[in-house]
Amino acid sequence: MSAQQQPVRCETVAGSRYALTGVLDRETVPAFWSERDNWLPKEAEFTFVLSGLERIDSAGMAMLLHIRQYADEQKYQLIWADVPDQLNTLLKLSNVDTLFYQG
C-alpha cells in the first residue's frame, strides 16, 4: 500500500448505513477482517456504501462475499450501495456477481 492510500475503514454514515473507505486488498483485509466484531453491523437491516473504496482486489471481494454470507446466515437484510465499477468487474470475471447481489 502506498503512502497516499488509506487503509480500509468502516464508518457509520447515518442510522444503519455504513461506509467502507480506503484500500481493500490482500494487504489490508487480514487485519481489518480480524477486527470485524468491532465494525460488522448487527442490525437486522443494514447498508454498506462502497463508493469510498479507493481500490479493491480479489481478497477484498472475497471479504465482501463473507459479509454477504454472514448477513444471510443471520437472516439480515444487506444492501450494497454505490458499488465501484472495479468491484463489479471483479465479481463478473469471477462469476460470483449473483452471489454478491442475492438476498
Contacts in CASP RR format, 6 or more apart in sequence:
PFRMAT RR
TARGET T0000
AUTHOR 0000-0000-0000
METHOD contacts of the structure
MODEL  1
MSAQQQPVRCETVAGSRYALTGVLDRETVPAFWSERDNWLPKEAEFTFVL
SGLERIDSAGMAMLLHIRQYADEQKYQLIWADVPDQLNTLLKLSNVDTLF
YQG
1 7 0 8 1.000
1 23 0 8 1.000
1 25 0 8 1.000
1 27 0 8 1.000
1 28 0 8 1.000
5 22 0 8 1.000
5 23 0 8 1.000
5 54 0 8 1.000
5 55 0 8 1.000
6 21 0 8 1.000
6 22 0 8 1.000
6 23 0 8 1.000
6 54 0 8 1.000
7 22 0 8 1.000
7 23 0 8 1.000
7 28 0 8 1.000
7 31 0 8 1.000
7 32 0 8 1.000
8 20 0 8 1.000
8 21 0 8 1.000
8 22 0 8 1.000
8 23 0 8 1.000
8 24 0 8 1.000
8 28 0 8 1.000
8 29 0 8 1.000
8 32 0 8 1.000
8 53 0 8 1.000
9 20 0 8 1.000
9 21 0 8 1.000
9 22 0 8 1.000
10 18 0 8 1.000
10 19 0 8 1.000
10 20 0 8 1.000
10 21 0 8 1.000
10 39 0 8 1.000
10 40 0 8 1.000
11 18 0 8 1.000
11 19 0 8 1.000
11 21 0 8 1.000
12 18 0 8 1.000
12 19 0 8 1.000
13 19 0 8 1.000
13 49 0 8 1.000
16 41 0 8 1.000
16 43 0 8 1.000
16 45 0 8 1.000
16 46 0 8 1.000
16 47 0 8 1.000
17 46 0 8 1.000
17 47 0 8 1.000
17 49 0 8 1.000
17 81 0 8 1.000
18 39 0 8 1.000
18 41 0 8 1.000
18 46 0 8 1.000
18 47 0 8 1.000
18 48 0 8 1.000
18 49 0 8 1.000
19 48 0 8 1.000
19 49 0 8 1.000
19 50 0 8 1.000
19 51 0 8 1.000
19 52 0 8 1.000
20 48 0 8 1.000
20 49 0 8 1.000
20 50 0 8 1.000
20 52 0 8 1.000
20 53 0 8 1.000
21 52 0 8 1.000
21 53 0 8 1.000
21 54 0 8 1.000
22 28 0 8 1.000
22 52 0 8 1.000
22 53 0 8 1.000
22 54 0 8 1.000
22 55 0 8 1.000
23 53 0 8 1.000
23 54 0 8 1.000
23 55 0 8 1.000
23 56 0 8 1.000
24 32 0 8 1.000
24 53 0 8 1.000
24 55 0 8 1.000
24 56 0 8 1.000
24 57 0 8 1.000
24 59 0 8 1.000
24 60 0 8 1.000
24 63 0 8 1.000
24 64 0 8 1.000
25 55 0 8 1.000
25 56 0 8 1.000
25 57 0 8 1.000
25 59 0 8 1.000
25 60 0 8 1.000
26 57 0 8 1.000
26 58 0 8 1.000
26 59 0 8 1.000
26 60 0 8 1.000
29 59 0 8 1.000
29 60 0 8 1.000
29 62 0 8 1.000
29 63 0 8 1.000
32 63 0 8 1.000
33 63 0 8 1.000
33 66 0 8 1.000
40 67 0 8 1.000
40 70 0 8 1.000
41 76 0 8 1.000
43 76 0 8 1.000
44 75 0 8 1.000
44 76 0 8 1.000
44 77 0 8 1.000
45 76 0 8 1.000
45 77 0 8 1.000
45 78 0 8 1.000
45 79 0 8 1.000
46 71 0 8 1.000
46 76 0 8 1.000
46 77 0 8 1.000
46 78 0 8 1.000
46 79 0 8 1.000
47 78 0 8 1.000
47 79 0 8 1.000
47 80 0 8 1.000
47 81 0 8 1.000
48 64 0 8 1.000
48 67 0 8 1.000
48 78 0 8 1.000
48 79 0 8 1.000
48 80 0 8 1.000
48 81 0 8 1.000
49 81 0 8 1.000
49 82 0 8 1.000
50 80 0 8 1.000
50 81 0 8 1.000
50 82 0 8 1.000
50 83 0 8 1.000
50 84 0 8 1.000
50 87 0 8 1.000
51 81 0 8 1.000
51 82 0 8 1.000
51 84 0 8 1.000
52 82 0 8 1.000
52 84 0 8 1.000
53 84 0 8 1.000
53 87 0 8 1.000
55 86 0 8 1.000
56 84 0 8 1.000
56 86 0 8 1.000
56 87 0 8 1.000
56 90 0 8 1.000
57 90 0 8 1.000
58 90 0 8 1.000
58 94 0 8 1.000
61 87 0 8 1.000
61 90 0 8 1.000
61 91 0 8 1.000
61 94 0 8 1.000
61 96 0 8 1.000
64 80 0 8 1.000
64 87 0 8 1.000
64 100 0 8 1.000
65 96 0 8 1.000
65 99 0 8 1.000
65 100 0 8 1.000
67 78 0 8 1.000
68 78 0 8 1.000
68 99 0 8 1.000
68 100 0 8 1.000
68 102 0 8 1.000
68 103 0 8 1.000
70 76 0 8 1.000
71 77 0 8 1.000
71 78 0 8 1.000
71 103 0 8 1.000
72 78 0 8 1.000
72 102 0 8 1.000
72 103 0 8 1.000
77 103 0 8 1.000
78 103 0 8 1.000
80 100 0 8 1.000
80 101 0 8 1.000
88 97 0 8 1.000
91 97 0 8 1.000
91 100 0 8 1.000
END
